[in-house]
Amino acid sequence: MAVSLRSAPLDGARVRRSDRVVERVVDGELVLYDTARHRVHVMNPTAAWIWRLCDGGHSPAAVVSALVSRYSGVDRATVEADVGEILARFRVEGLLDE
């Protein structure tokens, strides 16, 4: 069954990184290693910023608000779509606790 990457809801529970993911900065890029799946993920700057907000203290809507505040002039609807897609990808890859 295919998983839509645009399906992550922006309301609801706070997002939290999985404890099984180890993170390091390598040559200026955030690199995640999933110790359970033995997979490496290299984050672009926006995904890295979203990742850092997945601390259990932010809901997806709060992540959107933080990004809208950080990047002046961005369209909120675009940010909502992008955050939804990135959080969905994090979930599909098993990087977030459910």
MODA-V763402 format. One record per backbone hydrogen bond with DSSP energy under -0.5 kcal/mol. CO is the residue of the C=O (numbers start at 0). NH is the residue of the N-H. E is the energy in kcal/mol with one decimal. If there is no record, write none. Layout:
CO;NH;E
CO;NH;E
This chain:
1;3;-0.5
3;6;-1.2
9;60;-1.0
12;59;-0.6
14;55;-2.7
14;57;-0.5
15;96;-2.9
17;20;-1.5
19;21;-0.5
19;34;-2.6
21;32;-2.9
23;25;-0.6
23;30;-3.4
25;28;-2.0
28;25;-3.0
29;42;-3.0
30;23;-2.3
31;40;-2.9
32;21;-2.8
32;34;-0.9
33;37;-1.9
33;38;-1.1
38;33;-3.0
40;31;-3.5
40;42;-0.5
43;47;-2.6
44;48;-1.9
45;49;-2.4
46;50;-2.8
47;51;-2.1
48;52;-1.0
49;52;-0.6
49;53;-0.6
50;53;-1.5
52;54;-1.8
53;16;-2.1
57;14;-2.7
58;62;-2.0
59;63;-2.2
60;64;-2.3
61;65;-2.3
62;66;-2.2
63;67;-2.6
64;68;-2.2
65;69;-2.1
66;70;-2.6
69;71;-0.8
70;73;-1.3
74;78;-2.2
75;79;-2.8
76;80;-2.1
77;81;-2.6
78;82;-3.1
79;83;-2.4
80;84;-2.2
81;85;-2.6
82;86;-3.0
83;87;-2.0
84;88;-2.2
85;89;-2.7
86;90;-2.3
87;91;-2.9
88;92;-2.4
89;94;-2.9
89;95;-0.6
90;93;-1.6
94;17;-2.9
96;15;-0.5
